[in-house]
């Protein structure tokens, strides 16, 4: 049931609107539906456009013959201006309803979301390339400071002391680094930058 009418009139009940969308009831305000003045919902419930068929059911709710499953994101967008689509809903279905209700800003948002998802899918899974660099304890700071071009530190492994300089043992480490393999297009590999080459040369010491 919809919100009760306020005692003494005051126009409280007039603010609320009941919508019967495909057999499912939704309750909202005329202010919410008026956020998009050119939309079907604003013309139907706020402007009561005579060109629109505005039949009501026995409870006084506006009858709209559309899928109620996809109406939730439409109504929530009008409420707070954000596009929220659950995993169970297809974005194409929300787009279809946004176009039917003539909510232009929402149509743009859904199309952008679909386009972004298609771009991510076309790129395929992200691949990583790993390198193992050998260095001495005193070289660690320098090596980390030159780590750029997308290289990311993964793990540091101590392998004891391999060299003896005078009376001091120099601890040796293996440093595992990785980066996303996103510089390959149609089999053409882009030449790495100078800093990446330095890392590769250090890794070749293994």
N, C-alpha and C positions, 0 to 999 in steps of 0.2 A: 504493500500500500504506500501511497505517496505521503508526503509530509502533511500533517493536519493543518487545517485552516486556522489562522490566528483569530482569537476572540476579538470582537469589535471591528472586524474588517481590517482596515489599514493596508490593504493591497498585498498582504503577505502571500496569500495563496496564488495571486496572479503572477508572482515572480517565478513560480515553479511550473515545470512542464513535464508531462508524462509522455513517453514515447513507447509505442508498441512496435518494436523492430522484429519482424518475422516471428512474432509470438513471445518475444522476451521483452520485459518491461525495463526501461531505463528512466531515471528521474534526474533532472538537472534544472538549471535556471535559464531564463530567457537571456540573462547577461552572458552566460557561457556560450549559448548558441549564437549570440549576436557578435561574437568576436570576429567572424568572417562575414561581413555584410552581404557579400555576393553568393554565399553558399546556399545550397538547397535548404538546409536546416533553418537558417536565419529567415529566408523568404517564407518558409512554411509556418514557423512557430512565432516569429517576432513581427514580421511584416504582413503575415497572412495574405500572401500574394494570391489574387483570384485566379491566376493562370495555373496554379498548382492544385492538384487534387488533394484536399485536406480532410479526407474522411477520418472520423474518430470512432473508436470502439465504444462498448457500453460503459466503460469506466471514464471516458472522456480523453483517453490517450490518443495521440496522433498515430495513425496506422502507416507504417512504412514497410513495404514488401522487399526487405533486403536481409542478408545473412547477419544475424546478431553476433556471430562469432567474431567478425572483423569490425564490429561497431565500437567495441571497447577502446581500441587505440585511437579511433576517430574522435570519440567524445573526450578522452583524456588529453589529446592534443589541444582541443579547444579549451580545456580547463587550465592547462599549465604551459602550453606551448612546446612540450617536449614529445619526441617520437619514441614511444616505448613499445617494442614488439617482442612478445615472448617466443621461446624456441618452438612452441607448438604452432605458431601462426606463420603462414607463408607471407613474405613481404609483397609478393605479387597480388595476393588477396587484399591486403591493406591498400595497395595502390589502386586497385579496381574500385574500392569503396571511396577512397579519397577523390577519385575522378568523378564518381557518380554524385557525391555530395558537393562537388565543385569547390573544394578547398585547395586553392592554387598553391599556397605556401607548403602545405603538407604533401602535395603531389611532388613538388621539387625535392623535398627532404627524402621521401621514399625512393625516388628515382636515383638520388645520390647514393643512398644506402645500398641499393641493388647493384649499381655500377661499381662501388667500392668492393663489394663481395665478389663480383665477377672478376675484378682485377686480381684480387688475392687468390682466387681459385686458379686463374690462368697462369699465375706465377709458379704454382705447384708448391710442394713442401720446401721449407727453408733447409738448405744444406750448409754444413759447416766444414771448414778445413782446419785441421789441427797441426801444430808444429811443436817439436820438443827442442828447447834451447838449453845448451849446457853453459854454465857460467860459474865463476867463483863468487864468494861471498861479497867481495868488494865491488863486483860488477853489477850486483842486483839492482841497486838504485838507478844506475845509468840505464840498465836495460828496461826497467819499468818506465822510466821517463821518456824513452824513445818509442814506447809502445803506442802506436796510433794507427791511422788508416783502418779503423774498424777492428783491430786486434784486441782481444779481451783476455785477461789473465784467468786461467782455469785452476792450476795446481802447481805447488812447489814441492819438489821431492829432494831430500838430502841424500847424497850418495857417498858421504864420508869425505876423506881427504885423499886426493889423487896425486897432489904435488906437494913438495916440501921446499919452501923458500927460506934458506937460512935455518933458523931455529923454530920458525912458525909454520904450522900446517895451515894450508888454505882450504877451507871447506868448499866442496863442489856441490852444485845443485843442478837439478833438471827442472826447467820451468816450462810448463805446458800452457800454450796460448791457443786461442781459436778466433776465427772470424767467420761471418756469414759469407757463403760463396754466391755472391750476387753480382759479380762483375763479368758474367759470361752471358752472351746473347747470341743465340743461334750458332753456338759452337765457337764463336770468336771470343777469345779471352783478352781482356784489356791488360796492357802491360802494367805491372805493379809500380807504385811510386818508389822514390829513392829510400824512404824510411822502411817500406815493406821489403825492399831488396836487402837492406841491412839485417833485418830479422831473418830473412831466408838464408843469408850467408852465415849468420851465427848458427842457425839450425843445421847447416851442412857440416858443421864440425863434428856432429854425431856420426 
